[in-house]
Each structure stands twice: as structure tokens, then as C-alpha cells.
Amino acid sequence: MNGCKMVCKGITVFLFTLALVTSALAQDKGPIIIGFMGNLSAAPCLSARGAAQLAVEEMNAAGGILGRPVELIIEDTKGEIPKAVELYKKLVMTNKVSAVVIAEKVEMAVAGMEIGAELFREYPHVMFSTIGSGDVIWHRVRDAYDKYKFGFQTYYAVSTHYLTTFSHLNATVFKELAGAKKIALVYEDMEWTRPLRRGLEGVSPRLAEVYQKDGLEVVHETTVSTDQKMFTSIFEQIAASGADAIDCVIGYIDQGAFIKQWEQSSARDIPIFIWGGLAGMPPAWQVTQGKTLGVMVGSSMTRVAITEKTIPFMDNLATKYKVGPIFGSHTTYDTLFGLKKAIENAGGVADVEALIKQLEAVEEVAVLGTIGWDAKLHYNLPHPKYITPVVQWQKQGDQGAMQVIFPAEFATSKYMTPADLRK
């Protein structure tokens, strides 16, 4: 009798062990699941969704990751934070994703990081923010690494990070290309511009202080609200200040009105640089009735082969998914290929700690240069690793076109003054 019990117990243990092994083997051969979240009524999120779909399609066509197919689950947050939290839980707890990609404003990514931190121990995964800008994500990683180490940011060309990289590049553009010595600063009143307007104690100074250190005298500073429509008086003040360049730390205000009023003001011949938004997109020419001539802007929406991936990505995105390469699409696509390489280096997704360490070390050829993340702070590697070209609106026949003027190795044209471009 005792022998029978022992045999039965042995069989039970064997079957349990076999089930575990079978489950593990099935998991090793099953799909690697990635969740995508975004407001699918917003153009940047739609472009990012197409980029994610394109990346997964190309991965699977090449044999997947470590021989395993990649599955993409797409969810619509509708731009609502409570909805985003609900979907994050679903993706992690029900769909068992290995990674969540949040292609939306930074507030969504912050909400994701908070719920992700609660779930991480029981449901190991990694998270990427590919559109949200600002400091709040990497600050969490910096201040509580063990809690937030699963979070990474791939759209970080602004805020305090900008102060150590892009501000010096802008100073070069203003001084060497435009010949500027005095600069006016225009900020939009949003959270992402706060560190630039006020500085962050113990982290970074104000943007004005950085420019002054780079040899540019700041002669005017002003902040505009996002719902403001009238800017003429600001441009008249800038013209009276003696500024010979205008740096516009804006991305979300009514840029159509802003640009048209600049072109019609006394400041119309002062070189102007805009950080992003409409000015860096092809429709800006029509929206402003051609008033964009001379405007400089950071834009990745130009057909310049930064790497061998750049042009094929732009063409395939438009052909297969009928969307343009708006900001956020490049970063989403590049994020997934950086993730792919990290998974391969980690030997899979089962050991998320190993995956995180590989994400902190990975570098991979990308659409905009080289994708990778800072080992301690988890924002993407800055210029010159990852590049957003500076373009200027110039004439192309009787139309306008964005021409790359910086960096020099990717330039398609030389800088021209606004006055010369209007002749």
C-alpha cells in the first residue's frame, strides 16, 4: 500500500514537473508580445502606430526575435489617463506583454510608470515612452531606480537634457550660420518648458544662462500661453530689443498664427528658430500661406539619409500604412529595433533584469542615427548618436520646402537670411 502511494506520488511529481517544463518550452517558442498604447484620434499617435506595425512586420519577415514571432497588441487610450491605466493593466496582467510602448503625451507615460511599478514584481515587463517629452520619466529612474528601472524614454530632445546637448548646437546655428550675437527667447507656458524657463536646482541652469555662457547675449525673454492668438506686440518688442535671432521654445501653440504675425512684424528679418510642431511639417507652407520662408525648425520629416534605414522607413510607412513620419514615428520604430537587439543579447524575455541591463547597454542602427538608452537615467542617447536635423524653409520652384542646414554632413542647402529668401 505504501509502495503504491509512493509510486502515485512519484507519478504526480513527474507529471507536475513535465507540465512546468512543457509550459516553459511553449513560452520559449511562443510569440513575444508587445503592447502599444496611444490616442488613435491624434495624428502623431497614428503615425507611431504605423511605425510599430511596420517594425513588427519587418521583424517577423526576418524570422522574428530568436526564432519567435512578434505579436503587437494595439490599444486606444482616447487621450484619457484613466483609460490608459486600465489598458496598461490589461496588457500586462491579461495579455502578458513583455513590453508596453506608450506613444502619447508624457502624462500618459507617467501614469503608466506608476501602475507599472505596482505590477512589475508580479508581472515583469519593460515600458517605453516614445512621444512624451520632459523630465518626469528620467527623474523617477534617477530618484528611485529599483522602483522605476523598467521605464525608458525615447523622445527626449528637450528640457534639461537639451541644455547639455542641443542648446550648444543651437548656439552654433545662431552664431555661425546666422551670425547672431543677441538673442530673444519665447517660451510656451507648459510643463516641459518650465526647467528651461526657471532651471532645476542642482540639475541645470536656465536656458538663458546657457546661451550667455555660449557667448550669446539674451536681450528679451517672454512666455506665451497655449491658447494665445495674438503675438504681434511680442515681435515688435523683440525688434526693439536689438535681438538678431529668436529662439522659440514652442511646440503646441497656434504656430500658423505665430509665424504669420512674425512675417508681418518689424521682426520679420530676424532669423527665427522653432523647436518643433507644425513648423517642422510639410502642411506648414499651406497653413501659413507661404509665410514660413526663413523659419528654422528641428524636423525629422525630410528625405535625408541619416542612415541606410531612413528613406526606406519613410517610404514604407507612407506606402503600407498611409501615414507620414511625424515626430514619434521614428522613435517608436527605432525603440522596437533597439528592444529586439536587447532581447537577443539577453537570450529572451524570461529574465527581465537581464533584459533591462541589455537595454542599458544596447546600441543599434536606427532611422535617426543610433538608438540606445543612458545606462543610469534611461533616456535615449543624445546627439550625435541620435539626430534631429535643423531645417530651414526655403523656396523650391514656387513652393516652399524644408532644407537641412545642420549638421553639415547632412545639409541639403546653406542657410539664407529671411530677407534674401523673400526676394
C-alpha positions in Angstrom: 0.0 0.0 0.0 2.8 2.4 1.0 4.6 1.4 -2.2 1.6 2.3 -4.2 1.3 5.7 -2.5 4.9 6.3 -3.2 4.5 5.4 -6.9 1.5 7.6 -7.2 3.2 10.4 -5.5 6.2 10.0 -7.8 3.9 10.0 -10.9 2.2 13.2 -9.6 5.6 14.9 -9.1 6.7 13.7 -12.6 3.5 15.0 -14.3 3.8 18.3 -12.5 7.4 18.8 -13.5 6.6 17.8 -17.0 3.8 20.3 -17.1 6.2 23.0 -15.9 8.8 22.1 -18.5 6.2 21.9 -21.3 4.9 25.3 -20.3 8.4 26.8 -20.2 9.2 25.3 -23.6 5.9 26.6 -25.0 6.7 30.0 -23.6 10.2 29.9 -25.1 8.7 29.1 -28.6 5.6 31.2 -28.3 5.2 34.8 -29.5 7.0 37.8 -27.9 4.1 40.1 -27.2 4.4 43.9 -27.3 1.6 46.3 -26.3 1.1 49.6 -28.0 -1.0 52.5 -26.5 -1.9 55.8 -28.0 -4.7 58.3 -28.7 -5.7 56.9 -32.1 -7.6 60.1 -33.0 -4.3 62.1 -32.9 -2.0 62.2 -35.9 1.3 61.6 -34.1 -0.1 58.5 -32.3 -1.5 57.2 -35.6 1.9 57.7 -37.2 3.6 55.9 -34.3 1.1 53.1 -34.5 2.0 52.6 -38.2 5.7 52.7 -37.3 5.1 50.0 -34.6 3.2 47.8 -37.1 5.9 48.3 -39.7 8.7 47.3 -37.3 6.9 44.1 -36.2 6.1 43.2 -39.8 9.8 43.6 -40.8 10.9 41.6 -37.7 8.6 38.7 -38.5 9.5 38.7 -42.2 13.1 38.3 -41.0 12.3 35.4 -38.7 11.1 37.2 -35.6 13.2 37.5 -32.4 15.4 34.5 -31.6 13.1 32.5 -33.9 10.0 33.6 -32.1 7.2 35.6 -33.8 6.4 39.0 -32.5 2.8 39.9 -31.7 1.6 43.5 -31.4 -1.5 44.4 -29.4 -2.8 47.9 -30.1 -5.0 49.8 -27.7 -6.7 53.3 -28.0 -6.4 55.4 -24.8 -8.6 58.1 -26.4 -6.3 60.6 -24.7 -7.8 59.8 -21.3 -5.4 58.9 -18.3 -7.9 56.6 -16.5 -8.4 54.7 -19.8 -4.6 54.5 -20.2 -4.2 53.0 -16.7 -7.0 50.4 -17.4 -5.4 49.4 -20.7 -1.9 49.2 -19.1 -3.2 46.8 -16.5 -4.9 44.7 -19.3 -1.8 44.5 -21.4 0.4 43.5 -18.5 -1.9 41.3 -16.5 -4.1 39.7 -19.1 -2.1 39.8 -22.4 1.2 39.1 -20.6 3.2 41.5 -22.7 6.9 41.7 -22.4 6.9 45.4 -23.3 4.5 48.3 -23.3 5.0 51.2 -25.7 3.2 54.4 -24.8 3.2 56.7 -27.9 1.4 59.7 -26.4 2.0 62.8 -24.2 4.2 62.4 -21.2 1.4 62.4 -18.7 0.2 59.1 -20.1 3.7 57.6 -19.7 3.9 58.8 -16.1 0.6 57.2 -15.3 1.9 54.0 -16.9 5.1 54.1 -14.9 3.1 54.4 -11.6 0.9 51.4 -12.3 3.8 49.6 -13.9 5.8 50.0 -10.7 2.9 48.3 -8.8 2.7 45.4 -11.2 6.4 44.9 -12.0 7.3 42.4 -9.3 4.4 40.0 -10.2 4.3 40.9 -13.9 7.9 41.6 -15.1 8.0 43.8 -18.2 9.6 47.0 -19.6 7.9 50.2 -20.7 8.9 52.8 -23.3 7.6 56.4 -23.8 8.2 57.3 -27.4 6.4 60.6 -27.8 6.2 62.2 -24.3 8.9 64.8 -23.7 10.2 66.4 -20.5 12.0 65.3 -17.3 9.4 63.5 -15.2 10.3 60.0 -16.5 14.0 60.0 -16.1 13.7 61.8 -12.8 11.8 58.8 -11.5 14.5 56.5 -12.7 17.2 58.7 -11.2 15.5 59.1 -7.8 14.1 55.6 -7.3 15.9 53.3 -9.7 14.8 50.0 -8.2 11.2 51.0 -8.4 11.2 52.5 -11.9 14.1 50.7 -13.7 11.6 49.1 -16.1 10.8 52.5 -17.7 12.7 54.0 -20.7 12.2 57.2 -22.7 12.9 57.6 -26.4 11.6 61.1 -27.1 13.9 63.3 -25.1 15.4 66.0 -27.2 14.0 68.7 -24.9 14.0 70.2 -21.4 17.1 69.8 -19.2 18.7 67.2 -21.5 18.6 69.9 -24.2 20.7 72.2 -22.0 23.7 69.9 -22.2 23.4 69.0 -25.9 21.0 70.8 -28.2 21.4 74.3 -26.7 25.1 74.3 -27.7 24.1 73.1 -31.2 21.6 75.9 -31.4 24.2 78.4 -30.3 26.3 77.1 -33.1 23.5 77.6 -35.6 22.7 81.1 -34.4 26.3 82.3 -34.2 28.0 80.5 -37.1 25.1 80.3 -39.6 23.0 83.4 -38.7 25.9 85.5 -37.3 23.8 86.3 -34.2 25.2 87.9 -31.1 22.0 88.9 -29.3 19.0 86.5 -28.8 15.4 86.7 -27.8 13.7 83.8 -26.1 10.0 82.9 -26.5 8.6 80.1 -24.3 5.2 78.5 -24.3 3.7 78.1 -20.8 3.8 74.3 -20.5 5.3 71.9 -18.0 8.0 70.8 -20.5 9.4 74.3 -20.8 9.4 75.0 -17.0 13.0 73.7 -16.4 14.2 75.9 -19.4 12.5 79.0 -18.1 13.4 78.5 -14.4 16.2 76.0 -14.3 16.3 73.0 -11.9 18.2 73.4 -8.7 21.1 71.0 -8.6 20.4 69.8 -12.1 20.6 72.5 -14.7 20.5 76.3 -15.1 18.0 78.4 -17.1 18.3 78.3 -20.9 19.2 82.0 -20.9 22.2 81.3 -18.7 23.4 78.5 -21.1 23.2 80.8 -24.1 25.0 83.5 -22.3 27.8 81.1 -21.4 27.9 80.2 -25.1 28.5 83.8 -26.0 25.0 84.9 -26.9 23.6 87.9 -25.0 19.9 87.3 -24.1 18.1 90.7 -24.6 14.5 89.6 -24.3 12.5 86.8 -22.7 8.8 86.2 -22.7 6.3 83.4 -22.1 3.1 82.9 -24.1 0.0 80.8 -23.2 -1.0 77.9 -25.4 -4.4 79.5 -26.2 -2.8 82.8 -27.2 -3.6 84.0 -30.7 -2.1 87.5 -30.8 1.7 87.8 -31.0 2.4 91.0 -32.9 3.2 93.0 -29.8 5.8 90.4 -28.7 7.6 90.6 -32.1 7.6 94.4 -32.0 9.2 94.2 -28.6 11.8 91.8 -29.9 12.6 94.0 -32.8 13.1 97.0 -30.4 15.3 94.9 -28.2 18.1 94.7 -30.8 17.9 90.9 -31.0 19.4 89.4 -34.1 18.0 85.9 -33.5 14.8 84.5 -32.0 14.7 81.1 -30.3 11.1 79.9 -29.8 10.7 77.1 -27.2 7.3 76.2 -28.5 5.6 73.1 -30.0 1.9 73.3 -29.1 0.7 77.0 -29.6 -1.0 78.2 -32.7 2.1 78.2 -34.9 0.1 79.2 -38.0 -0.8 82.5 -36.4 2.6 82.8 -34.7 4.5 82.5 -38.0 2.2 84.8 -40.0 2.4 87.5 -37.4 6.2 87.2 -37.3 6.4 87.6 -41.1 4.2 90.7 -40.9 6.0 92.4 -38.0 9.1 94.5 -37.7 11.0 91.3 -36.6 10.4 89.6 -40.0 14.0 89.8 -41.0 15.3 88.5 -37.7 16.3 84.7 -38.0 13.8 82.6 -36.1 14.1 79.0 -34.8 11.2 76.9 -33.6 11.7 73.8 -31.5 9.1 71.6 -33.1 5.4 71.2 -34.0 3.6 72.4 -37.1 6.6 74.4 -38.4 8.5 71.2 -38.9 5.7 69.5 -41.0 5.0 69.9 -44.8 1.5 71.4 -44.2 3.0 74.5 -42.6 3.6 76.0 -46.0 -0.1 75.9 -46.9 -1.3 76.8 -43.4 0.7 80.0 -43.3 0.1 80.9 -47.0 3.9 80.6 -47.6 4.9 82.8 -44.7 7.3 80.1 -43.4 10.2 81.3 -45.6 13.3 81.6 -43.5 11.9 79.7 -40.5 14.3 77.2 -38.9 13.0 74.2 -37.0 14.1 70.9 -35.7 12.4 68.3 -38.0 12.9 64.7 -39.0 10.4 65.0 -41.8 13.0 65.4 -44.6 14.3 62.9 -47.1 17.8 62.9 -45.8 19.6 59.5 -45.4 20.9 59.8 -41.9 21.4 56.0 -42.0 20.5 53.3 -44.5 17.2 52.9 -42.7 15.9 56.5 -43.0 14.5 56.6 -46.5 13.1 53.1 -46.6 11.3 53.7 -43.3 9.7 56.9 -44.6 8.6 55.2 -47.9 7.3 52.0 -46.3 5.4 53.9 -43.7 3.6 56.0 -46.3 3.1 53.1 -48.7 1.9 50.4 -46.3 0.2 52.4 -43.6 -0.8 55.7 -45.3 0.8 57.9 -42.6 3.7 60.3 -42.7 6.8 60.1 -40.5 5.5 62.6 -37.9 7.6 63.0 -34.7 7.1 59.9 -32.6 7.0 57.5 -35.5 10.8 57.4 -35.9 11.3 57.0 -32.2 8.7 54.2 -31.9 10.2 52.3 -34.8 13.7 52.7 -33.5 12.6 51.7 -30.0 11.3 48.4 -31.2 14.5 47.5 -33.0 16.6 48.6 -30.0 14.4 46.3 -27.9 14.8 43.5 -30.4 18.6 43.6 -30.1 18.4 43.8 -26.3 16.2 40.7 -26.2 18.6 38.9 -28.4 21.5 39.9 -26.2 19.6 38.8 -23.1 18.7 35.5 -24.6 15.0 36.1 -24.4 12.4 37.9 -22.3 12.1 35.5 -19.4 14.8 37.3 -17.3 13.6 40.9 -17.3 16.5 42.0 -15.1 18.9 40.8 -17.8 16.8 42.5 -20.4 17.0 45.8 -18.6 20.7 45.6 -18.3 20.9 44.9 -22.1 18.7 47.9 -22.8 21.1 50.0 -20.8 24.0 48.8 -23.0 22.4 48.4 -26.4 23.3 50.5 -29.5 21.6 49.7 -32.8 21.5 51.4 -36.2 18.3 53.4 -36.4 16.3 55.8 -38.6 17.7 58.8 -36.9 21.2 57.6 -36.1 21.9 55.2 -33.3 19.3 54.1 -30.8 20.2 53.3 -27.2 19.5 54.5 -23.7 21.5 56.1 -20.9 22.6 53.3 -18.5 21.5 55.2 -15.4 18.7 57.6 -16.5 17.1 55.6 -19.3 16.6 58.4 -21.8 17.8 57.9 -25.4 21.3 58.7 -26.3 21.7 62.3 -27.4 23.3 64.0 -30.4 25.5 63.0 -32.2 24.2 59.4 -31.6 20.6 60.3 -32.3 19.9 63.2 -34.6 17.1 65.7 -35.3 18.2 67.8 -38.3 17.8 71.6 -38.2 15.9 72.6 -41.4 15.1 75.9 -42.9 12.0 76.7 -45.1 13.4 77.8 -48.5 11.9 78.1 -52.0 11.6 75.2 -54.3 10.1 76.5 -57.5 7.0 78.5 -56.5 6.6 76.3 -53.3 8.4 76.0 -50.1 10.4 73.1 -48.9 12.4 72.2 -45.7 16.1 72.1 -46.5 18.6 70.6 -43.9 21.1 73.2 -42.9 22.6 71.5 -39.9 24.5 69.2 -39.1 26.8 69.9 -42.1 27.2 66.3 -43.1 23.5 66.0 -43.8 23.0 69.5 -45.2 21.0 69.9 -48.4 21.3 73.6 -48.6 23.1 76.6 -47.0 21.5 78.9 -44.5 19.9 82.0 -46.0 18.5 85.1 -44.3 14.7 85.6 -44.3 15.1 88.8 -46.3 17.1 87.0 -49.0 14.6 84.2 -49.3 11.8 86.7 -49.9 13.5 88.3 -52.9 
